């Protein structure tokens, strides 16, 4: 009887957390047991050994921590995985350069982190002394593996988390807690089937078999992460993307179910998609600062964006 009562409490707490997450704007919320990601260890090791991280040397750091959330939070029991929608209809001026959808508006690190902290505050107020940490692309966590384990979606051929109901245009975020909760069932079925649209249409052939992406060949890597000059052999392969790339998501059949985000802070600055190529090529640092003052595009800096634009000419 005591065991049933404990299970009931876990379930009740999990339901309250999910209900609160929904009111905060999260479109998905699932919970998995905080444990070692045994299946992911050889995949991560192989990915690093193949140097698919390119100059993203930080990806090789904290190998054990990436695989075990208990090294991030003492006595961790649960990983709450959440999705936050950023999809929007984009009407670009014809013959313009392109910026990835996720970077159209305010930096998701701040927007989603704010929501996560609210959720953590709610848990601590409702349940009591709970130790936990909030993450959104801000720590060595294999987010897509945890999303699958928590039942949010499966990992597609482009290595992104896909949902039959919501597609893939959503940010992932996590709360790691030292609190026992009711755990969701992982999604074991790969609903991509025989579809290879993301592989076939990747402009730089960065998407490999077995749900592997060669990060060092991805347009997002070249336009954001790479600090040196872009290799000349990539000339003409970027399909006008100057910051990030949405090709593999745009062609994914599951994204026909994507709905516009309700988060106004993710809606892009009106100038971004009205610029012609000539406007982009003549952009000044003052205009860059005005348009991208709260945007992820700040990461590449004015000089980086100029480099990307110059490479397209």
Secondary structure, DSSP 4 states (H G I P E B T S, - for coil): -HHHHHHHHHHHHHHHHHHHHHHTT-SEEEEEE--B-HHHHHHHHHHHHTTTTTT-GGGGSSHHHHHBGGGTSTT--EEEEEEEE------PPSS--EE-GGGSSS-HHHHHHHHHHHHHHHHHHHH-S--EEEESS-SS--HHHHHHHTTS-EE-TTSSEEBTTTBS-EEEEEEEESS--PPPPP----TTTT--HHHHH-TT--EETTTEE-GGG-HHIIIII--SPPPGGGTT-STTEEE---HHHHT-GGGGG----S-GGGSPPTTTTT--HHHHHT--HHHHHHHTTTSGGGGGHHHHHHHHHHHH-
